[in-house]
Amino acid sequence: MLVPPEKRVLAESNAQLVAKAADIIKQLGGQAATAAQTRDMLNLNK
């Protein structure tokens, strides 16, 4: 979906982007992974 230039707004922080992404995932019936789950999925655990 294209957003017209007059409606485009820059995020104030990365946290704001993450919250928006998590909200979209939830609206679609999914669940966002936690930081620990993501590290595990990416094999980043030490």
PyMOL commands that set and color helices and strands:
alter all, ss='L'
color gray80, all
select helices_A, chain A and resi 5-7+14-27+35-41
alter helices_A, ss='H'
color red, helices_A
deselect
rebuild
show_as cartoon
